[in-house]
Amino acid sequence: MVNINTVYTTVLYILNKEQRGYVTPAEFNSLATLVQEEIFDSYFPDGNQLNRQNQNNTQNDTEFFNMFKDTAYKTYPFEKIAPFAYDNTAGVLGWQLAIDGTIYKLGEIISTYNTTNPQYDSITQLASNSDYNKIIRSKLTAPTVQNPICTTSSGPNSTLLIKVSPQPNSLNINCLFKPVAPNWSFTVGTLGQYLYDSTNSINFELDTSEQTNLIIQILKYCGIIINDPQIIQTASIEAQEASANQKS
């Protein structure tokens, strides 16, 4: 993780060094959330590009220098086997996430049938809603406990809802979760100054190697807020150079 106070104080130091303005905690927290999401989203197209280098045998496979593995490593903390709970409420009738978090991508889906003998922990095929309805209605293609099928839809409050056929006893999915929004929390001092509150703050969930990238990208947006084109230009150039160095 990257300490949010380190990033915020560094951003303020750079902005104040030449008296170029100030970014409030509320503005910083909004930018921090935006930039963390942008960096997280970039892992996937970057990973695809680096994987093509692996396939072409042009990727460095030396330990600690394989960029594809480094990029994949950064997503590991967000990957977990998530339990889903069945909601039999009228109008719902589906499986919903049973833990806190926002799902970014669905991976392997496992339906467990423990009232059968033997028990089946079956990999479940994900299908579109139209294909799902066609398959479960056909006698020739009807899913079984060995080969179940599922589809996704929007549940209450726009939550993810999963329907599975045949109905399993439990459902677990390997999910990739979005990082939690960072937050620089504070108390107000006797002079009206903002004092860092480490207890209630939330650090960036990205890998520590992203600290410089976070600072540069946040500075780029700070330049927009305080209307300073030079900060935008400088931060953008540094961001492009950092990205080029990683991919070269």
N, C-alpha and C positions, 0 to 999 in steps of 0.2 A: 504494500500500500504506500501511497504518497501522502505525507503529512500536509493537510490543507493549510495550516498556519504558515508553514515554510513557503508554500506557493504564494499565498496572499501577501505576506510580508515582502517577498522578493518582487512581486508585481508592483506593490506600492513604492518600494525603494527605487525601482527603475523609473517609474512615472514621476516621482518626486525629486529625483536626482537633478533634473533640469527644470523643475517647477512646471511640469506639463499637465497637471491636473490631479484629480483624486477620484477613486472608484469606491463607492460605498459598499458595505458588506452585502446589502441586498443585490446590488448590481453584480458584485463579484460572484455571489452564489449562483445567480442566473447564468453567468458566463461559464462558471466552473461546470455546471450541469451540462450545458450545451457542448463544451469542448470535450468533456469526458465521453459523451455519447458519440461525438464525431470520431474521436480516436478509436473507440471500441468498434464502431461500424467499419472503420478502415481496415481492420484486421482481416476481413473476409475477402475483399478484392485483392488485397496485398498477398494474402495466403494463396489465392488461386494463381497469381502471377509467379510467386516463388515456387509453387508446386510444379508449374510447367518447366521451370529450370531444373527441378529434380528429374522430371521425366526425360528431359533432353541431356541429362548428365552434365549440366553446367553449374550445378549448385555445389557449394563447398560443403563437404560432409564431415569436416573436422569438428571434433567436440567443441562446443561453445561458439562455433562460427557458422553453423547451419542456420540461415535466416528463416527458413520455413519452420524448422523446429522451434526457433526462438519465438516466432509469431504465434504458433500453436500453443506454446507454453503460456503465453500471456492470457489465453482464454481458459486455461484449466481451472482457475478459481471460480469461474462462473458456471462450470458444468457440474451437475449433480443429478442423481436418480431421485425424481420427485414423485411422491405418492399423490394419487387422485382419489377423491371421495365421490360416491354416487349420490346424486340428489334426485329423489323420486317425487319431488314437488311437481304438481300438475303444471304443464307448460315448460318444464325444464327437462326432466328425465334424461340426465346425462352425467358424465364425469367431469368434476371441476377440481382445480388445483387445491390441494389440502394444506399447503404451506404458504408463507408469505413470499412475495417476489413477483417480478414481471418476466414472463417467458419471452425470450428472443427467438429461439429456434427449437423445434422438436427434433429429437434424435430417435433412437430405437424405442419402440413401444412394446411393452410386455404385458400381456393379459394372463392372469393366473386363474386356473380353474381347479380349485382344491376339493370340489365335491365329486370329482371323477376319480376313477382308479384305473391307471395311475394319474397323479396330478400332472397338469400341463402348465408350463410357463411358456406361452407361445408368442413368438414375434408376430406382431400385428401389422398388417398392411394398411397404410394410410391412403384413402381414396377421396376423390372429389365427392361432393354431396350427391350429384346426379349418378355417378358410377356406383356409389354405395347403395343407393336405392334400387338400381337395376340389379346389382349382384345379389342382394339379400332376398329379392323377389323371385329369382330364378332357381328352379330346382337343380339345374345342372351346375350352377356356380355358387350355390348357397354356402356361406362360410361355415367352418366347423371349429371345434375347440383346438384342433391342431393347426388350423389355418384361419384365424379370425380376421375380421376387417373392421376398420373404423373410419370415421370422418369427423371433421371439426366444424363448429358453427359458433355463433356469438350467443353467450348466455346472458344471465341477468347482469346489468351494469356493464355490458360489453365485455364480460369475462370470457375466457376460452372455455368452450363446452365440447366434450368429446363423446360421441356415441359409438358403441362397440357391438358387434354381432359375431357370435353369440355373446350374451351378457356374461362377463367374467365375475369372479368373486372379488378380485382386486385388480387395480391397474397402476402400473408404475412406468414412468417415461423418463428416458435420459434427456434432460433439458439443458439448454444453454440460457442462462438468465441474464437480464440486463444489469449493469452495475447500479448500485443504489446511489441516488443523487447526493453529491457532497454538500456539506453545509458548514460554513464558518460561523459558529455561534459566539455571542458576546454578551457581556454585561456593560453597563454604563458607569464610568468612573465619576468621581466627585467633580471633575472639571468638564464633564460631558463627553469624555473620550471613550472610544470603544476598547474594551478589554477582552482579550481572547478567553473563551470559555471552553477549555479542552474536554470537559465532562459531557457537554451537550453537542459538541461538534462531530461531524461525520467526515472522515478522511476520504480521499479519492481511493477507489478500489482497484485502480490500474496498477500494473507492475511498477516498481520503483524506477525502472529504466525510463519511464515516461515523464519523469519530473520536468526535465528541460522542455520537452515537447508541450507539456501542459502550460508552462509559463509563457512560452513563445506564442502559442495559439490564443491564450487569454489576452496577452498584450495586444495582439492583432485586433481583437474586438474592442479592447479598451480604447484604442485609437479612434474607433468609430464613435464611441460614446462621448469622448472629449473632443472629437472633431480635430484630430491631429493626423494628417495624412502621412507625416514622416514616420510616426510610430507604426502605422499600418504597413507602410512600405518596408521598413526595416524588419519587422516581425515576419512579414510574408516571405522576404528573401531568406531569412534564417530558417524558416520552416521548410522552404523548398530545398535548401542546401542539406538540411538534416535528413529529409526524406530521400533525396538523391544518394546521399552517403550510405543510407541503410540498404538501398536496393542495388547499388552498384557492385 
